[in-house]
Structure formats: C-alpha cells, structure tokens
Amino acid sequence: MIIEYKSLYHYLGKPAGGELGKKVAEEATSRGLKLGKLDVSKDLVPSGFVYTYPIDFLDEYFKNEKTLVERIRILEEKVKHLERYSPKKEDVEDDLPF
C-alpha cells in the first residue's frame, strides 16, 4: 500500500508557521507515525528540511474529511496532469542497440 505524504505547506496551501508545525509534529509522533522529510532551501527554513505527514493523518488532524469520490477525482486530476506533461512513448528516442 502506498501512503501519500505532504508537508503542511503543500497540504494547507500556505506556510503553517513554527507553532502549528510543532503541534502537528508532536501529535504525529505521539501516535507513532513515521514522518518523512522534504529538503527545502535554508532561506525558507533554517534546518533545510520540513516534515511530511500521511495525508490521512492531516485530514483527521484538520478535520478535513474527504469522501472516497473526492479522493478519486483528485487522483484522476493528478494522472491527467502527469499525462499532459510527461513525454509520450513515441517522442522518446530509443538508443538501445537492438
């Protein structure tokens, strides 16, 4: 099973701030969740990284329950975006010798 992780910035769509970030991290670790790390510019965050959290945890923490239909729609939009901006198979040159 693949678990999608997001930083608070990506989840909320804006900077969360140190105080909220600390509260979320404390709650996640108290639940025994595995946190990810995302490297960012030291100009943005002195540590050079931010934590990432499972989306299910963030939904529960922020009471942002999404229905299965909404999640499927979001995933379909992501797939369409990837298809639009990924090179097509016929556009990639094959440099294999056979």
N, C-alpha and C positions, 0 to 999 in steps of 0.2 A: 504494500500500500504506500502510495506517495503522499506525503504530507507537505502542503504548501506553506512556506514561511514568508512573513512580511515584516519589515521594520515598521515602527509606529508611524514614521513619516509617510511611508507608502500606504499604510492602512488608513490613516486619518486624512491624508491629502494635505497635511501641513505639519510643521515642526511640533512635536509634543512637548518639548521642554524637559529640563532635567528632573523636576519634581515628579511629573507624571511618569516619566520614563523609569524612575527609581521605584515608584509604586507598582508599576506593571511588572518590572523585573522581579521584585520581591514576591509578588503573588505567584508568578510563573514558577520561580524556584521553590517556593513553599509547596507547590503542587508536584514537584519533582519533574517538571517538564524540561526537556532538552532544548536549550536555546541555541540559535545559530548566530553567526557573526557576519556582518557585512562591512567590508572595508570602505571607508569614506575619506575624503580629504581632511587633513588635520586642520585646515582652515575652518571647516564646518564643526568638527568635533575634536577636541584636544587629544582624545585617546586614539583617534584614527579609525575607529570602528563603532558600529551600533549593533545592538542585539536585534535578532529577528525572532519572531514568535509564530507558533502554529496559528493559522487563521481561525480554526475552531475556538481556540482559547481567546483570541482577540474578540471574536464575535460574542462569546459569552461574557467576557470582561466588560465590554462596552454595550452589552445588551442589544447587539445588532444582529438579531437572528434573521438569517436569510433562508427562504424556503429552498427546497431542492430544485425547483423550477428556476428560481433566480440564479442559483449557482451554475446550473447547466447553461443558462443564457450567457452568463459571464464567461464561462469556459469556451462556449462557441464563438463569442466575440474575439477572444484571445487567439483561437485557432485561425479565424479569418484574418486577423492581423498578421499572424506569422506566415500564413499562405501568401498574403499580399506582398510581404517584404522579403520573403525567402527566395533565393534563385530557383528557377524551375529546372527540373531534371535535364531538359533538352538544351538549356542555356549553359550548363556546366560542361566545360571541356573535359574529355576523358583522356588522361595522359598515360593510361596503362598500356604496356607494350603488346597486349593481345586483345 
